[in-house]
Amino acid sequence: MKRHDRHQPLYTPEERKRRDETPWTLVQGILAPLQFLVFLISVVLVIRYLATGAGETAATVSIVLKTLILYLIMVTGSIWEKVVFGEYLFAPAFFWEDVFSMLVLALHTAYLIALFGGFMDVHGQMLLALAAYAAYVINATQFILKLRAARLSAQRLDAENATASAGGVE
């Protein structure tokens, strides 16, 4: 496996071009904030249920919806990763984010198994959902920090190229 050096740009020029040209980038750009919005609503509903015992159905539906969106973003994200980096998962540039995504998927899937298999009471299921949500927040933060660093790196590289071009035009 080729390692990604944290000092090199996240994308090579070819990867950046593929990223910018693929419609999967837009899909990810729509699904990520949608998932976050559903997460915010769901976490409020889950905490409300745990605090008051009210709204079990709304909380449960919101967790299932959040999980389905997670599955959708993982499938489309894998396609995006294949288009941009040539690997469906664990491309060096996003290796650790993908590893942690597996934990997020496992926890969300465990919730569905507990829900549909009746393996826990509702209180336990809601606590499991909150554990899945905590992992999701960590994973989302990983991606946000990685993409922010990539944007700053690209801006720095563009500025260096502009300076080099301007210096050579005398």
GIWO-V898244 format. One record per helix or strand of 3 or more residues. SS is the DSSP state (hx for helix, st for strand). FROM is the first residue (numbers start at 1). TO is the last residue. If there is no record, write none. Layout:
SS/FROM/TO
SS/FROM/TO
//
This chain:
hx/13/21
hx/23/52
hx/56/85
hx/92/117
hx/122/167
//
